[in-house]
Amino acid sequence: MAKVLTTHVGSLPRTQEVVDYIFARERKEAYDADAFDAAMTEAVSETVKKQVDAGIDIVSDGETSKISYATYVKDRYTGFDGDSPRNAPADLKQFPSFLKRLADDGGTPKYARPMCVGEVKSKGQGELEKDIANLKAAMSTHGAERGFMNAASPGVISLFLQNDYYKTREAYLAALADAMKAEYETIVASGLDLQLDCPDLALSRHMLFNDLSDDEFIKIAQSHVEALNHALADVPAEKVRIHICWGNYEGPHVCDIPMSKMFDTLMSAKARYVLFETSNPRHGHEWTVFRDRKNEIPSGKVLVPGVVDTTTNFVEHPELVAQRIERFTDIVGAERVIAGSDCGFGTFAGFGAVDPEIAYAKLEALVEGAKLTS
């Protein structure tokens, strides 16, 4: 069998120094901007080195400089202020004692989620260009040949930074797509792959659209993909990765919409690489959706199943990882499978269920499992 490449979803644990700087900026406290930039450069270099040491083929900057994968846009685009309402996922509401335990234990991250209160426009690509430069320099230093950078999709921005300015949800999505277009194109022009994080295609079903039927929600999700595809009009699909997610948290997940219902929407995105959860106990069975609908997977798509979980500190045995990979290589062939993680290991700065050292142990297990399949 051909070698199965390895990657992950993007975010990785940040050092305490990085977290302190990010939250100083978040709280609008005084900080040394040059020292901030130097800390990010150093941290990205170390993060890339750890990925290379683990054997990961396609690396990222770990989203080091970002407060989170979605709300970072508030710092780079105009139109955001105040605070959005917090809405716990529906599954956690069904188990209020568990939700209270999470809150009491500090298990729910606290960070600003402003509303959209004005026209969304880019403040320029300066912060992004720093991220790109840091990642490319680290790749050069540590010998990584291929890298990707995450960016928020219009749909996930609309989930976390809710609209209080545009007349309709559709108008807000269109404005976000127009605003984000240059960010996407800048990442690809740099030579990196672009990853769009799209938990709005699954998580938002039980977080924001509980009042709708599944069919009604699918129409909303499809409109999100259409907005995303519009923003990607001038980006080649072979440079794009898309990640669908039901929420990167340990919880019951009994309200998750099935992959079988989101399959068509996911496949319609203008992205060659499709990243999705298949390791956690709620979605581990859904590899059968891809088996049973093999003929509906477009020939250009590459599947990137999560073969390690990102919500527990169990380190998967490489043989289990290999078994998970082989389910998909048996469907589309090894050349159309890349081994990945269910979600990120550092979704929010300073918050992560998995110990940083264990996160990299999981990546090593991912690599060892991929070797077994090869």
PAFI-389017 format. One record per atom (N, C-alpha, C): y, x, z. Coordinates in steps of 0.001 Angstrom, whole numbers, padded with zeros to 6 digits, always signed. Layout:
YXZ...
//
This chain:
-001188+000848+000000+000000+000000+000000+001245+000888+000000+002261+000444-000738+003542+001159-000745+004143+001182+000648+005002+002164+000891+005652+002272+002198+006517+001040+002458+006395+000478+003643+007255-000615+004084+008460-000012+004803+009654-000261+004287+010870+000254+004907+011176-000493+006204+012042+000098+007007+012399-000497+008300+013907-000593+008454+014337-001623+009171+015753-001818+009488+015822-002668+010755+016952-003259+011027+017108-004183+012154+018293-005083+011835+018683-005946+012743+019700-006954+012428+021126-006410+012527+021350-005377+013330+022686-004777+013290+023240-004304+014600+023388-005196+015571+024020-004785+016823+023035-004021+017695+023560-002997+018383+022762-002169+019277+023529-001967+020575+022848-001573+021648+023535-001431+022933+024711-000452+022846+025812-000825+023492+027008+000008+023535+027066+000757+024861+027693+001929+024855+027867+002676+026098+028905+001976+026975+028905+002298+028249+029881+001698+029160+031298+002086+028768+031485+003313+028294+032822+003730+027853+033324+002840+026721+032457+002569+025754+032828+001697+024639+033145+000294+025133+032291-000230+026003+032505-001591+026537+033843-001664+027277+034155-000650+028072+035415-000640+028823+036616-000670+027874+036553+000114+026815+037655+000120+025843+037785-001236+025148+036646-001800+024738+036681-003084+024027+037280-004176+024903+036920-004187+026191+037443-005232+027063+038883-004963+027493+039291-003708+027498+040715-003434+027718+041523-004036+026575+041045-003856+025360+041717-004463+024206+041624-005982+024262+040468-006486+024645+040261-007937+024725+041216-008581+025724+041446-007902+026844+042328-008451+027890+043782-008066+027689+044041-007380+026554+045405-006954+026222+045993-006022+027294+045124-005190+027855+045558-004167+028801+045985-002917+028031+046776-002093+028667+047204-000847+028030+046010+000092+027888+045885+000724+026716+044847+001729+026501+045328+002697+025434+044748+003858+025408+045111+004903+024462+044387+004641+023143+045121+004267+022097+044501+003895+020825+043750+005065+020203+044294+006258+020311+043614+007429+019739+042312+007714+020486+042350+007560+021810+041139+007768+022599+040101+006687+022283+040564+005461+022049+039682+004360+021631+038956+004755+020345+039734+005189+019341+039143+005551+018047+038155+006708+018200+038503+007686+019012+037614+008836+019212+036313+008411+019878+036423+007498+020843+035224+007012+021532+034310+006254+020568+034897+005466+019669+034092+004722+018696+033393+005683+017735+034111+006690+017263+033521+007653+016335+032325+008352+016977+032497+008801+018213+031424+009496+018921+030240+008566+019168+030533+007331+019576+029458+006391+019898+028664+006004+018652+029355+005801+017532+028648+005457+016292+027738+006605+015870+028225+007836+016006+027407+008997+015656+026128+009026+016486+026253+008795+017785+025088+008811+018663+024143+007642+018344+024713+006490+018028+023906+005316+017695+023105+005541+016422+023735+006125+015422+023018+006422+014177+021937+007472+014428+022260+008491+015224+021261+009519+015541+020025+008893+016182+020219+007971+017112+019086+007331+017781+018237+006518+016795+018898+005877+015839+018147+005126+014835+017336+006068+013954+017965+007160+013536+017263+008141+012706+016099+008746+013481+016326+009083+014739+015261+009652+015567+014090+008674+015719+014413+007374+015770+013359+006359+015890+012601+006174+014578+013198+006627+013468+012545+006500+012170+013041+005351+011319+014131+004701+011716+014670+003560+010968+015216+004034+009618+014854+003334+008543+015264+003731+007197+016673+003257+006839+017022+002041+007235+018311+001460+006848+019075+001177+008133+020112+001979+008397+020767+001999+009706+022104+001260+009662+022643+000991+010854+023974+000384+010971+024795+001155+011979+026040+000721+012154+026900+001331+013183+026696+000685+014538+025718-000236+014642+025458-000928+015893+026529-001935+016265+027450-002210+015317+028604-003087+015593+029403-002574+016790+029456-001266+016918+029997-000611+018109+031387-001090+018488+032298-001198+017544+033700-001468+017875+034008-002945+018086+033022-003817+017842+033279-005262+017841+032917-005897+019179+033729-006859+019613+033447-007611+020832+032216-008491+020644+032039-009023+019440+030841-009780+019083+030790-009880+017570+029659-010349+017061+029439-010379+015613+030303-011415+014902+030853-012387+015635+031648-013440+014999+033109-013400+015427+033355-013275+016729+034731-013435+017216+035606-012215+016978+035039-011113+016462+035888-009962+016135+036970-010323+015125+036742-011399+014348+037710-011742+013304+039069-012122+013878+039095-012564+015128+040370-012940+015737+041317-011752+015828+040753-010525+015864+041567-009320+015956+042001-008798+014590+041383-009296+013533+041625-008742+012196+042261-009745+011238+042402-010994+011685+042961-012043+010838+043978-012860+011632+044981-013364+010949+045974-014231+011594+045416-015634+011762+046099-016440+012577+045789-017864+012675+045004-018270+013897+044662-017314+014788+043819-017635+015944+044583-017440+017243+044476-018434+018127+045146-018342+019420+044539-019377+020360+044858-019256+021648+044359-020210+022636+042884-020002+022894+042159-021117+023086+040753-021028+023425+040006-022216+022836+038784-021972+022373+037932-023040+021862+037078-023603+022991+036676-024860+022881+035792-025430+023906+034434-024750+023889+033883-024525+025064+032537-023962+025179+031514-025095+025130+030465-024893+024368+029442-025921+024252+028074-025253+024350+027383-025479+025452+026064-024863+025628+025078-025448+024632+024123-024645+024162+023082-025179+023281+022340-026341+023929+021904-027278+023089+021289-028512+023595+020018-028245+024397+019270-027199+024029+018029-026941+024765+018312-026544+026209+019404-025789+026428+019751-025397+027793+020239-026595+028601+020900-027521+027949+021348-028731+028648+020167-029573+029120+019054-029483+028406+017864-030239+028808+017226-029656+030069+017570-028418+030380+017009-027746+031555+018167-027214+032398+018903-028115+033055+020143-027716+033737+019951-026681+034830+018791-026669+035477+018577-025667+036519+018507-024268+035908+017926-024175+034718+017858-022885+034040+019246-022466+033549+020000-023423+033021+021364-023134+032572+022216-022634+033727+022065-023271+034899+022819-022830+036082+022392-021423+036493+021093-021157+036396+020609-019828+036764+021213-018764+035841+021272-019060+034556+021880-018122+033612+023330-017848+033988+024060-018930+034272+025472-018777+034610+025654-017998+035915+024842-018323+036914+024957-017659+038220+024591-016181+038146+023655-015852+037236+023208-014466+037098+024083-013657+036151+025135-014270+035623+025954-013574+034635+025257-013454+033298+024342-014372+033024+023558-014309+031790+024227-014926+030589+025441-015425+030766+026184-015966+029631+027452-015138+029454+027625-014476+028316+028764-013567+028120+030088-014314+028099+031114-013663+028644+032448-014263+028696+033382-013431+027823+033962-014087+026819+034900-013418+025920+035742-014506+025255+036868-014109+024683+037801-015071+024116+037246-015704+022842+037401-017017+022757+037056-017736+021532+038252-018608+021144+039286-018007+020576+040474-018804+020255+040205-019837+019169+041068-020844+019124+041031-021847+018064+041758-021310+016835+041435-021879+015700+042263-021666+014518+043456-022608+014615+044649-022025+014758+045866-022825+014947+046904-022539+013874+046537-021731+012879+047468-021389+011815+046709-020898+010595+047441-020506+009588+046821-020064+008351+046030-018771+008588+044799-018736+008090+043950-017561+008252+044232-016584+007109+044723-015406+007480+045001-014356+006496+044612-012999+007087+044175-012098+006224+043798-010755+006670+045020-009982+007133+044843-009214+008205+045881-008286+008661+045737-006930+007960+044825-006859+006988+044526-005605+006315+043158-005114+006717+042640-004155+005969+041272-003684+006186+041211-002408+007026+042288-002095+007749+042351-000837+008488+041238-000652+009505+040990-001679+010323+039937-001568+011339+038558-001458+010681+038358-002222+009626+037094-002148+008892+036906-000765+008286+037966-000208+007717+037862+001113+007092+037518+002193+008123+038004+002035+009356+037596+002958+010425+036104+002826+010704+035611+001590+010771+034180+001368+011007+033339+001992+009897+033776+001787+008659+033038+002331+007517+033025+003862+007572+034186+004449+007835+034275+005909+007898+033385+006468+009001+033370+005794+010161+032522+006250+011268+031047+006202+010894+030628+005106+010264+029224+004960+009900+028831+005983+008833+029640+006142+007807+029291+007067+006731+029268+008510+007230+030206+008860+008109+030214+010214+008672+028962+010457+009509+028577+009466+010296+027378+009591+011131+026117+009690+010277+026056+008905+009214+024903+008975+008308+024801+010363+007684+025927+010916+007269+025934+012248+006676+025484+013303+007680+025980+013184+008907+025649+014162+009943+024169+014136+010299+023601+012938+010363+022246+012797+010893+021186+012528+009815+021594+012544+008559+020622+012463+007478+020098+011086+007160+020871+010059+007452+020478+008701+007073+020957+008430+005649+020060+007980+004784+020409+007817+003379+020944+006431+003040+020621+005451+003849+021015+004080+003506+021516+003367+004749+022661+002688+004607+023247+002003+005744+023759+000630+005373+023957-000205+006382+024532-001534+006163+025580-001812+007228+026472-002723+006904+027498-003130+007866+027529-004644+007951+027621-005136+009172+027660-006579+009407+029046-007150+009175+029079-008407+008773+030326-009166+008679+030012-010622+008992+030989-011299+009570+030801-012710+009911+030883-013569+008658+030046-014574+008596+030109-015540+007498+031184-016585+007803+031711-017248+006775+032671-018324+007036+032107-019371+008001+030819-019696+007846+030220-020725+008683+030138-020347+010142+029793-019086+010442+029674-018706+011849+031054-018580+012495+032051-018202+011725+033413-018191+012273+033815-019609+012658+033489-020558+011804+033850-021951+012097+033094-022498+013287+031935-021911+013605+031155-022341+014765+031803-021890+016066+032224-020624+016125+032742-020061+017376+034258-020162+017513+034980-020154+016403+036443-020266+016422+036792-021565+015696+036855-022640+016465+036885-023958+015849+038269-024322+015306+038265-025264+014390+039445-025585+013601+040385-026570+014303+041642-026181+014414+042666-027092+014913+043919-026989+014038+043715-026624+012776+044852-026420+011867+044629-027063+010501+043502-026755+009884+043228-027296+008555+042809-028761+008652+043113-029537+007616+042921-030985+007679+041453-031382+007775+040596-030583+007175+039169-030911+007184+038347-029648+007443+037101-029850+007847+036171-028729+008011+036001-027994+006683+035933-028737+005581+035746-028129+004262+036923-027235+003903+038131-027687+004243+039319-026879+003956+039321-025605+004793+038872-025708+006041+038790-024531+006908+037779-023530+006351+036601-024028+005950+035593-023144+005373+036111-022449+004121+036828-023194+003279+037361-022612+002049+038381-021528+002367+039223-021767+003370+040216-020765+003764+039542-019522+004323+038495-019722+005123+037766-018577+005675+037080-017777+004568+036503-018480+003612+035840-017794+002505+036837-016941+001723+038012-017498+001451+039039-016745+000729+039501-015535+001534+039643-015721+002840+040139-014626+003695+039110-013510+003831+037820-013865+003938+036769-012876+004193+036329-012138+002932+036701-012649+001783+036236-012091+000505+036517-010590+000406+037731-010182+000770+038095-008765+000652+037277-007901+001605+036959-008422+002795+036135-007663+003742+034758-007389+003148+034155-008416+002578+032839-008252+001984+032875-007217+000851+033891-007342+000006+033993-006454-001148+034281-005014-000723+035058-004836+000354+035364-003490+000846+034106-002795+001342+033251-003529+002057+032003-002946+002561+031116-002488+001404+030942-003344+000418+030066-003003-000708+030665-001874-001543+031982-001870-001728+032633-000811-002506+032454+000556-001855+032227+000577-000540+032047+001839+000176+030666+002441-000058+029765+001672-000651+028401+002135-000868+027402+001600+000130+027899+000920+001173+027008+000325+002168+026517-001031+001701+025380-001463+002247+024941-002835+002057+025743-003732+002997+025918-004969+002599+026651-005963+003381+025667-006926+004020+025772-007111+005340+024963-008130+006000+025839-009252+006512+025518-010475+006113+026212-011664+006594+025389-012300+007695+026015-012448+008863+025336-013069+010005+025602-014563+009976+024518-015348+009907+024644-016792+009665+023860-017655+010657+024094-017497+011958+023449-018418+012896+023950-019859+012734+025053-020033+012010+025526-021391+011743+024494-022203+010961+023568-021526+010268+022559-022236+009489+021399-022720+010338+021378-022377+011626+020283-022822+012494+020789-023119+013898+021387-022133+014568+021897-022313+015930+022875-023474+016028+023745-023617+015036+024784-024654+015153+024194-026059+015123+022935-026193+014649+022292-027524+014656+022241-028075+016077+021865-027228+017058+021727-027710+018437+022876-027259+019332+023937-026739+018714+025086-026295+019495+026341-027102+019179+026479-027505+017914+027706-028188+017499+027460-029522+016808+026259-029709+016248+026005-030896+015431+024855-031734+015980+024820-031873+017301+023747-032644+017938+023759-034114+017548+024925-034603+017165+025057-036032+016864+024559-036379+015468+024239-035394+014653+023801-035641+013283+022277-035675+013189+021780-036274+012118+020355-036167+011801+020116-034808+011158+018848-034410+011073+018535-033142+010414+019036-033139+008970+018840-034235+008265+019275-034298+006862+020790-034159+006752+021510-034782+007680+022969-034660+007665+023399-033232+007970+022693-032592+008904+023028-031207+009222+022745-030286+008033+021649-030526+007340+021307-029676+006190+022419-029720+005145+023034-030870+004972+024163-030965+004031+025327-030094+004503+025577-030095+005826+026633-029232+006380+026286-027764+006134+025037-027395+006436+024614-026004+006260+024730-025586+004800+024383-026502+003902+024490-026167+002477+025947-025927+002086+026863-026689+002688+028282-026461+002396+028724-025093+002913+028122-024642+004010+028423-023309+004527+027957-022227+003547+026766-022413+002986+026259-021447+002013+027110-021450+000747+027557-022618+000344+028415-022688-000843+029722-021941-000615+030298-022072+000582+031517-021327+000902+031240-019827+000902+030096-019440+001465+029720-018027+001491+029524-017493+000080+028814-018240-000747+028578-017799-002119+029885-017653-002894+030840-018517-002609+032165-018398-003239+032817-017073-002851+032713-016721-001569+033309-015464-001108+032591-014249-001697+031335-014431-002089+030532-013345-002646+030550-013314-004168+031443-014058-004780+031446-014201-006235+031470-012864-006961+032187-011883-006404+032342-010590-007075+031510-009488-006419+030515-009881-005621+029630-008924-004951+028230-009092-005527+027585-008004-005959+026224-008136-006504+025225-008520-005421+024359-009461-005727+023401-009978-004749+022511-008876-004188+022229-007838-005005+021318-006788-004543+021924-005922-003446+023209-006111-003145+023854-005380-002044+024027-006240-000796+023461-007444-000804+023746-008411+000266+022483-008783+001034+022632-008807+002365+021618-009269+003301+022179-010493+004029+021313-011474+004321+021734-012640+005100+020761-012827+006257+021324-013118+007439+020487-013278+008628+020675-014670+009207+019571-015412+009338+019578-016734+009961+019056-016606+011385+019601-017418+012286+019284-017232+013711+019409-018557+014449+018522-018751+015429+018546-019956+016267+019181-019677+017633+019779-018524+017802+020387-018160+019075+019607-017050+019738+020271-015906+019953+019590-014722+020480+019610-014745+022008+018919-015723+022573+018866-015838+024026+017478-016298+024447+017050-015843+025626+015807-016345+026191+016068-017748+026708+015308-018693+026240+015491-020083+026645+014396-020922+026036+014405-022211+026298+013309-023057+025814+013275-023214+024293+014436-023263+023651+014535-023392+022183+013786-024617+021646+013670-025647+022470+012930-026835+022036+013722-027693+021053+015001-027374+020838+015822-028150+019912+016025-027436+018574+015403-026274+018389+015592-025507+017149+015118-026303+015940+015947-026350+014906+015532-026980+013648+014497-026066+012980+013419-026600+012445+012357-025743+011893+012806-024969+010650+012219-023799+010451+012466-023031+009237+012119-023854+007994+011085-024691+008092+010670-025485+006932+011810-026345+006399+012696-026777+007302+013814-027619+006867+014998-026799+006360+015091-025543+006771+016212-024701+006353+015853-023772+005197+014606-023799+004767+014106-022853+003763+014927-022900+002474+015127-024086+001937+015839-024199+000656+017274-023696+000774+017931-024054+001874+019311-023625+002086+019390-022107+002168+018480-021516+002914+018467-020068+003074+018237-019372+001732+017319-019875+000953+016994-019252-000326+018116-019405-001352+019034-020324-001127+020120-020551-002091+021298-019600-001897+021271-018798-000839+022367-017853-000596+022298-016711-001608+023471-016208-001986+023552-015100-002939+023291-013791-002204+022037-013575-001858+021650-012393-001097+020220-012030-001465+019980-010756-001784+018619-010324-002091+017762-010293-000838+018349-009875+000291+017571-009629+001510+017755-010778+002492+016647-011338+002965+016677-012498+003846+016054-012104+005176+016865-012077+006254+016408-011684+007589+016238-012924+008452+015136-013000+009192+014854-014210+009970+013908-013871+011121+013867-014749+012123+013049-014560+013319+011595-014955+013048+010666-014084+013448+009247-014470+013402+008453-013879+014559+009146-013344+015581+008426-012709+016686+008464-013497+017983+009550-014225+018222+009624-014923+019507+008672-016124+019505+008325-016620+020681+007289-017657+020763+007633-018979+020085+008905-019207+019786+009281-020467+019152+009195-020409+017630+009231-019215+017071+009258-019096+015607+008168-018175+015055+007287-017690+015924+006237-016780+015475+005269-017403+014484+005161-018724+014506+004205-019395+013618+004759-019645+012222+006069-019440+012043+006702-019948+010818+006506-019053+009598+005757-017960+009760+005380-017186+008577+004614-018050+007589+003969-019095+008101+003189-019965+007214+004079-020734+006246+005343-020953+006609+006272-021620+005686+006403-020785+004413+006522-019465+004574+006657-018575+003422+005348-018492+002633+004237-018538+003352+002932-018547+002668+002766-019809+001837+003058-020945+002446+002814-022218+001780+003824-022506+000670+004993-021843+000725+006034-022083-000287+006313-020807-001079+005283-020005-001203+005406-018720-001903+006047-018882-003275+005662-019912-004003+006166-020093-005363+007627-020525-005404+008172-020869-004235+009582-021281-004170+010498-020148-003712+009906-018974-003430+010714-017815-003067+011183-017155-004360+012501-017120-004610+012975-016519-005858+012459-015094-006024+012156-014712-007257+011486-013433-007522+012318-012236-007079+013620-012390-006977+014464-011267-006581+014630-011097-005088+014105-012029-004294+014303-011982-002842+013380-010956-002180+013933-010256-001180+013161-009365-000325+013162-009969+001078+011993-010143+001662+011872-010750+002982+011983-009671+004054+012788-009946+005074+012972-009011+006188+012650-009753+007489+011360-009955+007765+010989-010689+008980+011260-009864+010234+011639-010558+011297+011742-009895+012594+010350-009666+013141+009979-008398+013328+008632-008084+013821+008658-007525+015234+009858-007452+015829+010007-007219+017269+011018-008222+017806+010757-008706+019003+011625-009686+019657+012816-008970+020287+013928-009687+020444+015140-009071+021000+015615-009761+022277+014742-010548+022903+015150-011250+024128+014297-010882+025336+013292-010030+025160+012457-009609+026290+012281-008097+026272+011863-007537+027403+011665-006100+027532+010219-005669+027311+009381-006568+026816+008075-006145+026314+008296-005242+025110+007601-004116+025047+007598-003294+023833+006337-003639+023050+006520-004189+021872+005402-004641+021065+004465-003484+020718+003174-003760+020714+002207-002750+020290+002342-002559+018777+002310-001325+018291+002437-001113+016842+001412-001878+016013+000217-002096+016564-000784-002856+015798-000366-004312+015639+000281-004882+016659+000805-006244+016534+001927-006275+015502+002797-005270+015541+003874-005182+014547+003280-005128+013143+002250-004311+012966+001608-004193+011653+001031-005533+011197+000398-006257+012123-000150-007570+011774+000951-008521+011311+002090-008486+011998+003202-009360+011620+003739-008995+010240+003838-007694+009965+004314-007250+008652+003342-007679+007555+002055-007495+007808+001044-007764+006781+000976-009238+006391+001369-010120+007293+001429-011541+006923+002348-011736+005723+003420-010953+005686+004407-011115+004615+004094-010259+003401+003532-009051+003614+003147-008253+002447+002020-008950+001680+001193-009708+002380+000136-010467+001707+000725-011591+000844+001938-012016+001174+002573-013114+000437+003324-012608-000787+004176-011585-000597+005063-011161-001700+004867-009702-002103+004021-008951-001422+003809-007547-001735+004686-006638-000898+004211-005415-000663+004909-004488+000229+006290-004104-000282+006460-004087-001606+007754-003684-002169+008833-004744-001940+008436-005926-001508+009409-007004-001259+009447-007395+000215+009041-006465+001098+009113-006692+002542+009761-005486+003192+010717-005730+004089+011283-004710+004966+011085-005206+006385+010603-004341+007262+010368-004735+008657+011684-004696+009425+011979-005785+010134+013228-005873+010880+013021-006374+012299+014107-006729+012945+014084-007293+014299+014490-008758+014233+014129-009521+015258+014496-010939+015265+016004-011123+015221+016719-010411+016077+018180-010494+016148+018714-009112+016522+019953-009078+016993+020525-007813+017421+020187-007524+018874+020356-006275+019268+020110-005871+020661+021400-005807+021482+022542-005986+020809+023822-005952+021514+024764-006987+020942+024305-008244+020913+025040-009318+020247+026481-009418+020734+026676-009248+022048+028010-009265+022645+028207-007960+023402+029389-007392+023309+029665-006121+023989+029425-006270+025487+028629-005358+026035+028366-005375+027467+027326-006371+027900+026700-007042+026945+025718-008062+027301+024482-007892+026424+023323-007838+027037+022079-007766+026277+020903-007902+027217+019925-008689+026828+018771-008923+027694+017854-007711+027748+017895-006893+026701+016964-005768+026593+017662-004485+027051+016998-003743+027941+017511-002465+028412+017756-001543+027213+018864-000790+027195+019164+000059+026034+018037+001005+025650+017411+001661+026612+016329+002583+026266+015129+001832+025692+014881+000632+026208+013767-000166+025693+014064-000676+024284+015336-000945+024001+015708-001378+022648+015261-000343+021615+015512+000927+021919+015112+001973+020968+013596+002187+020981+012944+001940+022112+011486+001987+022144+010897+000901+021241+011558-000251+021210+011121-001323+020320+011291-000912+018850+012403-000237+018542+012591+000230+017165+011524+001256+016787+011152+002116+017736+010075+003078+017467+008755+002354+017203+008492+001288+017975+007273+000514+017763+007307-000164+016393+008480-000632+015991+008654-001241+014674+008287-000235+013584+008790+001002+013720+008520+002041+012734+007027+002403+012706+006426+002535+013890+005007+002875+013961+004153+001766+013334+004532+000528+013569+003804-000580+012963+003911-000568+011450+005121-000263+010954+005298-000185+009497+004451+000931+008906+004335+002054+009601+003487+003155+009116+002023+002728+009027+001583+001945+009993+000190+001492+009976-000111+000643+008740+000872-000129+008292+000651-000971+007105+000647-000129+005833+001240+001057+005906+001388+001878+004697+000210+002807+004498
//
